[in-house]
Amino acid sequence: CVWADWDELSVVYHRPSGKTHFVNASTAFLLEQLLGEPASVESAAQALAQAQDRPVDDALRDDVAGTLLRLAELGLIESA
């Protein structure tokens, strides 16, 4: 993946598919974290919560799980 950042928006180019995706700052953070090291939904939610200085709650876990599922559907990450 190749990407560029503009404030709260990032553009990710996925070379294998030839597709460009626009993602928000939270999704870009998760993608960057997961490209460095595989993580569970819980550990990804904890990392995002820490980066955003917010608590981990069910809503955040649900958002992270949905985001990870979508990233996997797009082929940007692989689910374990």
Backbone as JSON Lines, residues from 0, in Angstrom:
{"i":0,"aa":"C","n":[0.84,-1.19,0.0],"ca":[0.0,0.0,0.0],"c":[0.87,1.25,0.0]}
{"i":1,"aa":"V","n":[0.39,2.23,-0.67],"ca":[1.03,3.55,-0.68],"c":[-0.04,4.53,-0.25]}
{"i":2,"aa":"W","n":[0.32,5.47,0.63],"ca":[-0.71,6.42,1.04],"c":[-0.16,7.81,1.28]}
{"i":3,"aa":"A","n":[-1.1,8.75,1.33],"ca":[-0.81,10.15,1.62],"c":[-1.84,10.62,2.63]}
{"i":4,"aa":"D","n":[-1.42,11.53,3.51],"ca":[-2.31,12.02,4.57],"c":[-2.6,13.51,4.39]}
{"i":5,"aa":"W","n":[-3.85,13.88,4.64],"ca":[-4.28,15.27,4.69],"c":[-5.19,15.42,5.9]}
{"i":6,"aa":"D","n":[-4.69,16.03,6.95],"ca":[-5.45,16.25,8.17],"c":[-6.18,14.98,8.61]}
{"i":7,"aa":"E","n":[-7.5,14.96,8.5],"ca":[-8.3,13.84,8.97],"c":[-8.62,12.82,7.87]}
{"i":8,"aa":"L","n":[-7.99,12.95,6.71],"ca":[-8.27,12.07,5.58],"c":[-6.97,11.5,5.04]}
{"i":9,"aa":"S","n":[-7.0,10.24,4.68],"ca":[-5.85,9.6,4.04],"c":[-6.32,8.93,2.76]}
{"i":10,"aa":"V","n":[-5.43,8.88,1.8],"ca":[-5.69,8.19,0.55],"c":[-4.74,7.01,0.49]}
{"i":11,"aa":"V","n":[-5.3,5.82,0.3],"ca":[-4.52,4.59,0.28],"c":[-4.64,3.97,-1.11]}
{"i":12,"aa":"Y","n":[-3.5,3.77,-1.75],"ca":[-3.48,3.08,-3.04],"c":[-3.04,1.65,-2.8]}
{"i":13,"aa":"H","n":[-3.89,0.71,-3.19],"ca":[-3.61,-0.72,-3.02],"c":[-3.08,-1.25,-4.35]}
{"i":14,"aa":"R","n":[-1.78,-1.45,-4.41],"ca":[-1.14,-1.87,-5.66],"c":[-1.71,-3.15,-6.26]}
{"i":15,"aa":"P","n":[-1.91,-4.22,-5.47],"ca":[-2.41,-5.46,-6.08],"c":[-3.75,-5.31,-6.79]}
{"i":16,"aa":"S","n":[-4.64,-4.48,-6.26],"ca":[-5.96,-4.33,-6.88],"c":[-6.02,-3.14,-7.83]}
{"i":17,"aa":"G","n":[-5.06,-2.22,-7.69],"ca":[-5.08,-1.01,-8.51],"c":[-6.13,-0.02,-8.06]}
{"i":18,"aa":"K","n":[-6.67,-0.2,-6.85],"ca":[-7.74,0.67,-6.36],"c":[-7.22,1.67,-5.34]}
{"i":19,"aa":"T","n":[-7.86,2.82,-5.32],"ca":[-7.56,3.87,-4.36],"c":[-8.72,3.97,-3.38]}
{"i":20,"aa":"H","n":[-8.39,4.09,-2.1],"ca":[-9.41,4.16,-1.05],"c":[-9.17,5.42,-0.21]}
{"i":21,"aa":"F","n":[-10.25,6.1,0.12],"ca":[-10.19,7.24,1.02],"c":[-10.61,6.76,2.41]}
{"i":22,"aa":"V","n":[-9.78,7.02,3.41],"ca":[-10.07,6.56,4.77],"c":[-9.89,7.7,5.76]}
{"i":23,"aa":"N","n":[-10.62,7.61,6.87],"ca":[-10.48,8.64,7.91],"c":[-9.24,8.35,8.76]}
{"i":24,"aa":"A","n":[-8.96,9.25,9.68],"ca":[-7.75,9.14,10.49],"c":[-7.73,7.87,11.34]}
{"i":25,"aa":"S","n":[-8.87,7.48,11.89],"ca":[-8.92,6.27,12.72],"c":[-8.62,5.02,11.9]}
{"i":26,"aa":"T","n":[-9.2,4.95,10.7],"ca":[-8.96,3.8,9.84],"c":[-7.51,3.76,9.39]}
{"i":27,"aa":"A","n":[-6.95,4.92,9.05],"ca":[-5.54,4.98,8.66],"c":[-4.64,4.52,9.81]}
{"i":28,"aa":"F","n":[-4.98,4.93,11.03],"ca":[-4.21,4.5,12.2],"c":[-4.24,2.98,12.34]}
{"i":29,"aa":"L","n":[-5.44,2.41,12.26],"ca":[-5.56,0.96,12.39],"c":[-4.81,0.24,11.28]}
{"i":30,"aa":"L","n":[-4.94,0.72,10.06],"ca":[-4.25,0.1,8.94],"c":[-2.74,0.14,9.13]}
{"i":31,"aa":"E","n":[-2.23,1.28,9.54],"ca":[-0.79,1.41,9.78],"c":[-0.33,0.47,10.89]}
{"i":32,"aa":"Q","n":[-1.11,0.38,11.96],"ca":[-0.77,-0.51,13.07],"c":[-0.75,-1.97,12.61]}
{"i":33,"aa":"L","n":[-1.75,-2.37,11.84],"ca":[-1.86,-3.76,11.42],"c":[-0.84,-4.14,10.36]}
{"i":34,"aa":"L","n":[-0.41,-3.19,9.57],"ca":[0.63,-3.49,8.59],"c":[1.96,-3.75,9.29]}
{"i":35,"aa":"G","n":[2.12,-3.15,10.48],"ca":[3.34,-3.36,11.25],"c":[3.33,-4.66,12.04]}
{"i":36,"aa":"E","n":[2.16,-5.02,12.55],"ca":[2.04,-6.21,13.39],"c":[0.58,-6.66,13.47]}
{"i":37,"aa":"P","n":[0.32,-7.94,13.25],"ca":[-1.07,-8.42,13.37],"c":[-1.61,-8.16,14.78]}
{"i":38,"aa":"A","n":[-2.92,-7.96,14.87],"ca":[-3.53,-7.68,16.16],"c":[-4.97,-8.19,16.18]}
{"i":39,"aa":"S","n":[-5.45,-8.47,17.36],"ca":[-6.85,-8.84,17.56],"c":[-7.7,-7.56,17.58]}
{"i":40,"aa":"V","n":[-9.0,-7.73,17.5],"ca":[-9.89,-6.58,17.6],"c":[-9.66,-5.86,18.93]}
{"i":41,"aa":"E","n":[-9.54,-6.62,20.0],"ca":[-9.35,-6.02,21.32],"c":[-8.06,-5.2,21.39]}
{"i":42,"aa":"S","n":[-6.95,-5.75,20.92],"ca":[-5.69,-5.01,21.01],"c":[-5.68,-3.82,20.04]}
{"i":43,"aa":"A","n":[-6.34,-3.95,18.89],"ca":[-6.44,-2.82,17.97],"c":[-7.3,-1.72,18.59]}
{"i":44,"aa":"A","n":[-8.39,-2.1,19.24],"ca":[-9.25,-1.11,19.92],"c":[-8.5,-0.42,21.04]}
{"i":45,"aa":"Q","n":[-7.7,-1.16,21.78],"ca":[-6.92,-0.56,22.85],"c":[-5.89,0.42,22.3]}
{"i":46,"aa":"A","n":[-5.23,0.07,21.21],"ca":[-4.24,0.97,20.61],"c":[-4.9,2.25,20.11]}
{"i":47,"aa":"L","n":[-6.06,2.11,19.46],"ca":[-6.76,3.28,18.96],"c":[-7.25,4.15,20.12]}
{"i":48,"aa":"A","n":[-7.79,3.53,21.15],"ca":[-8.26,4.29,22.32],"c":[-7.12,5.06,22.96]}
{"i":49,"aa":"Q","n":[-5.97,4.42,23.08],"ca":[-4.81,5.1,23.67],"c":[-4.37,6.27,22.79]}
{"i":50,"aa":"A","n":[-4.34,6.07,21.48],"ca":[-3.92,7.13,20.57],"c":[-4.88,8.31,20.61]}
{"i":51,"aa":"Q","n":[-6.17,8.03,20.83],"ca":[-7.18,9.08,20.85],"c":[-7.51,9.55,22.27]}
{"i":52,"aa":"D","n":[-6.81,9.0,23.25],"ca":[-7.02,9.34,24.66],"c":[-8.5,9.22,25.03]}
{"i":53,"aa":"R","n":[-9.03,8.02,24.79],"ca":[-10.43,7.74,25.11],"c":[-10.53,6.33,25.67]}
{"i":54,"aa":"P","n":[-11.61,6.03,26.36],"ca":[-11.75,4.69,26.93],"c":[-12.15,3.66,25.87]}
{"i":55,"aa":"V","n":[-11.81,2.42,26.14],"ca":[-12.26,1.32,25.3],"c":[-13.64,0.92,25.8]}
{"i":56,"aa":"D","n":[-14.63,1.0,24.95],"ca":[-15.99,0.58,25.31],"c":[-16.55,-0.28,24.18]}
{"i":57,"aa":"D","n":[-17.76,-0.77,24.38],"ca":[-18.36,-1.66,23.38],"c":[-18.54,-0.97,22.02]}
{"i":58,"aa":"A","n":[-18.87,0.31,22.04],"ca":[-19.06,1.04,20.78],"c":[-17.75,1.1,20.0]}
{"i":59,"aa":"L","n":[-16.65,1.37,20.7],"ca":[-15.35,1.42,20.02],"c":[-14.97,0.04,19.49]}
{"i":60,"aa":"R","n":[-15.17,-0.98,20.3],"ca":[-14.86,-2.35,19.85],"c":[-15.67,-2.7,18.6]}
{"i":61,"aa":"D","n":[-16.95,-2.34,18.58],"ca":[-17.8,-2.61,17.42],"c":[-17.31,-1.84,16.2]}
{"i":62,"aa":"D","n":[-16.94,-0.58,16.38],"ca":[-16.42,0.22,15.27],"c":[-15.13,-0.38,14.72]}
{"i":63,"aa":"V","n":[-14.23,-0.77,15.62],"ca":[-12.96,-1.36,15.2],"c":[-13.21,-2.68,14.48]}
{"i":64,"aa":"A","n":[-14.08,-3.52,15.02],"ca":[-14.38,-4.8,14.38],"c":[-14.94,-4.58,12.97]}
{"i":65,"aa":"G","n":[-15.85,-3.63,12.83],"ca":[-16.42,-3.32,11.52],"c":[-15.39,-2.78,10.55]}
{"i":66,"aa":"T","n":[-14.51,-1.93,11.05],"ca":[-13.45,-1.37,10.22],"c":[-12.5,-2.46,9.75]}
{"i":67,"aa":"L","n":[-12.11,-3.35,10.66],"ca":[-11.19,-4.43,10.29],"c":[-11.84,-5.37,9.28]}
{"i":68,"aa":"L","n":[-13.11,-5.64,9.45],"ca":[-13.83,-6.49,8.49],"c":[-13.83,-5.83,7.11]}
{"i":69,"aa":"R","n":[-14.1,-4.54,7.07],"ca":[-14.13,-3.82,5.79],"c":[-12.74,-3.79,5.15]}
{"i":70,"aa":"L","n":[-11.7,-3.56,5.94],"ca":[-10.33,-3.56,5.41],"c":[-9.97,-4.93,4.83]}
{"i":71,"aa":"A","n":[-10.43,-5.98,5.48],"ca":[-10.19,-7.34,4.97],"c":[-10.96,-7.56,3.67]}
{"i":72,"aa":"E","n":[-12.21,-7.1,3.61],"ca":[-13.01,-7.23,2.39],"c":[-12.35,-6.52,1.21]}
{"i":73,"aa":"L","n":[-11.7,-5.39,1.49],"ca":[-11.03,-4.62,0.44],"c":[-9.67,-5.22,0.07]}
{"i":74,"aa":"G","n":[-9.21,-6.19,0.85],"ca":[-7.92,-6.81,0.59],"c":[-6.74,-6.03,1.14]}
{"i":75,"aa":"L","n":[-7.02,-5.02,1.99],"ca":[-5.94,-4.22,2.55],"c":[-5.26,-4.89,3.73]}
{"i":76,"aa":"I","n":[-5.98,-5.79,4.4],"ca":[-5.42,-6.61,5.47],"c":[-5.94,-8.03,5.29]}
{"i":77,"aa":"E","n":[-5.32,-8.97,5.97],"ca":[-5.79,-10.35,5.96],"c":[-6.29,-10.69,7.35]}
{"i":78,"aa":"S","n":[-7.44,-11.33,7.43],"ca":[-7.93,-11.77,8.73],"c":[-7.31,-13.12,9.07]}
{"i":79,"aa":"A","n":[-7.12,-13.32,10.36],"ca":[-6.46,-14.55,10.8],"c":[-7.46,-15.68,10.94]}
